[in-house]
Amino acid sequence: KYTYSDPFYVGLYKCQSCIYWNCNNTGNVGVFIVIMRGDFDAKLHWPIRCRCTFILANQIDSEDNLVESDEITKEDLEEYPECLNRPTEYRNDGLGRSSFISNTDILGRKYCKQDSITLHTSVELLPPL
């Protein structure tokens, strides 16, 4: 099962993006940043580089949030160009963590309340390499 967030814009020149949340067959949940085709693509430097921080909120004890931060590196640009180049379709493949958290930890550590989770995301565009 998977879910895409509503699209949002990042940075001065408005890179359109969304978050992809994937409950995979290994018992883990993955979270990914997805670059989408947008109105301002001609003004952006491609491939995109960014720093993404994902915060899964503990809805019972605010002191125990899960925080993961990733910066897209030169190696990512070489290994996953289809994720970070200018989109030719509606959206690119996502880049992120395929094992962000286990399904067991979501329930056991109080990240799920009334069948809902809260994921905060911060995305910062970085200068081209």
C-alpha positions in Angstrom: 0.0 0.0 0.0 1.3 3.5 -0.8 0.3 7.1 -0.5 1.4 10.4 -2.2 1.1 13.7 -0.4 -0.4 16.7 -2.1 2.2 18.5 -4.3 4.1 21.4 -2.7 6.8 23.8 -3.9 10.3 24.1 -2.6 12.9 26.9 -3.0 13.1 30.2 -4.6 12.3 28.9 -8.1 9.6 26.5 -7.0 10.6 22.9 -7.5 7.3 21.0 -7.4 7.6 17.9 -5.1 5.6 15.5 -3.0 6.2 12.8 -0.4 5.7 9.1 -1.1 4.9 6.8 1.8 5.2 3.1 1.1 4.2 0.2 3.3 6.3 -2.6 1.7 6.1 -6.4 2.0 9.2 -6.5 4.3 7.3 -5.2 7.3 8.8 -1.7 6.9 7.6 1.7 5.8 9.5 3.7 3.3 9.4 7.5 2.9 10.7 9.3 -0.2 10.9 12.8 -1.8 9.5 12.8 -5.3 10.4 15.5 -7.9 7.4 16.5 -10.0 7.0 18.4 -13.3 6.2 22.0 -12.4 5.6 25.4 -13.9 9.0 26.7 -13.0 11.2 23.8 -14.2 13.0 26.0 -16.9 14.4 28.2 -14.1 15.8 25.3 -12.0 19.3 23.8 -12.1 19.1 20.1 -13.0 19.7 17.6 -11.5 18.1 18.8 -8.3 20.0 18.6 -5.0 18.3 18.9 -1.7 18.4 18.1 2.0 15.3 16.3 3.3 14.3 15.9 6.9 11.5 13.5 7.8 10.0 13.7 11.3 7.5 11.1 12.3 5.6 12.6 15.3 5.1 10.4 18.4 1.5 11.4 19.2 1.6 10.3 22.8 5.1 11.6 24.0 6.4 14.5 22.0 9.9 13.9 23.3 10.2 10.7 21.3 9.8 11.8 17.7 11.6 9.8 14.9 13.9 12.1 12.9 15.7 11.2 9.8 17.7 13.7 7.7 19.2 13.0 4.3 21.2 15.2 1.9 21.3 14.2 -1.8 25.0 13.7 -2.6 27.1 13.5 -5.7 26.8 9.7 -5.4 23.0 9.9 -5.4 23.1 12.0 -8.5 25.2 9.4 -10.2 23.3 6.3 -8.9 19.7 7.7 -9.2 19.6 10.2 -12.1 16.1 9.2 -12.9 15.0 10.5 -9.5 16.7 13.9 -9.7 16.7 15.0 -13.4 14.1 17.2 -14.9 10.9 15.2 -15.0 9.7 14.0 -18.5 6.6 12.5 -17.0 4.2 13.7 -14.3 6.6 12.7 -11.6 10.0 11.0 -11.2 10.7 8.0 -9.0 11.2 8.8 -5.4 14.5 9.0 -3.5 14.6 8.3 0.3 14.5 5.6 2.9 13.0 2.2 2.0 13.2 1.2 5.7 12.2 4.4 7.5 10.4 2.5 10.3 9.0 -0.9 10.9 5.2 -1.5 11.0 5.6 -2.8 14.6 7.4 0.3 15.7 4.7 2.6 14.3 2.1 0.9 16.6 4.4 0.0 19.5 6.0 3.4 19.9 2.7 5.4 19.7 3.3 7.0 16.3 -0.3 5.9 15.3 -3.3 7.5 17.0 -6.9 7.0 15.9 -5.6 5.3 12.7 -3.6 8.3 11.8 0.1 9.2 11.7 1.8 12.6 11.4 4.8 13.0 9.2 6.5 16.5 9.1 8.8 17.1 6.1 11.4 19.8 5.5 13.0 20.1 2.1 15.8 22.6 1.4 17.2 23.0 -2.2 21.0 23.0 -2.3 23.4 24.6 -4.8 24.3 22.5 -7.8 27.5 20.5 -7.7 
